[in-house]
Amino acid sequence: MNDDIDNLKKKILYRSSYRGTKEMDKLLGSFTKIHIDQLNNQELKELENFLSIDDDNLFRFYKGLDTEFKFEPNKINLLFKSFVFKEN
């Protein structure tokens, strides 16, 4: 079971850091690295689903703009919405 969780975490970390745009790579990569070890199995699956949303909708959601995608009020969405990105 732990191997499955570790593999899921590796997959999530990779997908969050290699999105296609430098800005989203940094934003989602930082967000994921900070929160991934605090999430339970269900929340990890929610994060995996969250990462399947296109970058434009994710960025617009983060900025509080209208999106084409309907974001449900779950822990991942709330954490992302309140995340403060700090560039190194």
C-alpha positions as CSV (number, residue, x, y, z in Angstrom):
1,M,0.0,0.0,0.0
2,N,2.8,2.5,0.8
3,D,4.4,1.8,-2.5
4,D,1.1,2.7,-4.2
5,I,1.0,6.0,-2.2
6,D,4.6,6.7,-2.9
7,N,4.1,6.1,-6.7
8,L,1.1,8.3,-6.7
9,K,3.0,11.1,-4.9
10,K,5.8,10.8,-7.5
11,K,3.4,11.0,-10.3
12,I,1.6,14.1,-8.8
13,L,4.9,15.8,-8.1
14,Y,6.0,15.3,-11.7
15,R,2.7,16.4,-13.2
16,S,2.6,19.5,-11.0
17,S,6.2,20.6,-12.0
18,Y,6.0,19.9,-15.8
19,R,2.8,21.6,-17.0
20,G,4.0,23.2,-20.2
21,T,4.3,26.8,-19.0
22,K,7.1,28.0,-16.7
23,E,4.6,30.0,-14.5
24,M,2.3,27.1,-13.8
25,D,5.3,24.8,-13.3
26,K,6.5,27.0,-10.6
27,L,3.1,27.8,-9.0
28,L,1.7,24.2,-9.0
29,G,5.1,22.7,-8.3
30,S,5.6,24.9,-5.2
31,F,2.0,24.3,-4.0
32,T,2.3,20.5,-4.4
33,K,5.7,20.3,-2.7
34,I,4.4,22.2,0.3
35,H,1.1,20.2,0.8
36,I,1.7,16.7,-0.6
37,D,2.9,15.1,2.6
38,Q,-0.1,16.5,4.6
39,L,-2.7,14.9,2.4
40,N,-4.6,11.7,3.0
41,N,-5.3,9.1,0.2
42,Q,-8.6,10.7,-0.8
43,E,-7.0,14.1,-1.0
44,L,-4.1,12.8,-3.1
45,K,-6.6,11.5,-5.6
46,E,-8.4,14.9,-5.5
47,L,-5.0,16.5,-6.2
48,E,-4.4,14.1,-9.1
49,N,-7.8,15.0,-10.6
50,F,-7.1,18.7,-9.9
51,L,-3.9,18.5,-12.0
52,S,-5.9,17.2,-15.0
53,I,-7.6,20.6,-15.3
54,D,-6.0,22.8,-18.0
55,D,-3.6,25.5,-16.9
56,D,-5.8,28.4,-18.1
57,N,-8.7,27.4,-15.9
58,L,-6.3,26.7,-12.9
59,F,-4.6,30.1,-13.2
60,R,-7.9,31.9,-13.6
61,F,-9.3,30.1,-10.5
62,Y,-6.1,31.0,-8.6
63,K,-6.5,34.6,-9.5
64,G,-10.3,34.6,-8.6
65,L,-11.4,35.1,-12.2
66,D,-14.3,33.4,-14.0
67,T,-13.5,29.9,-15.3
68,E,-15.0,27.5,-17.8
69,F,-14.5,24.7,-15.3
70,K,-16.7,24.3,-12.2
71,F,-14.5,24.0,-9.2
72,E,-16.0,22.1,-6.2
73,P,-15.4,23.4,-2.7
74,N,-13.0,20.6,-1.6
75,K,-9.8,20.8,0.5
76,I,-7.4,20.9,-2.6
77,N,-9.3,23.8,-4.2
78,L,-9.4,25.7,-1.0
79,L,-5.7,25.2,-0.3
80,F,-4.8,26.2,-3.8
81,K,-7.0,29.3,-3.7
82,S,-5.4,30.5,-0.5
83,F,-1.8,29.5,-1.5
84,V,0.7,32.4,-1.5
85,F,3.4,31.8,-4.1
86,K,6.8,32.9,-3.0
87,E,9.5,32.8,-5.6
88,N,13.0,31.8,-4.3
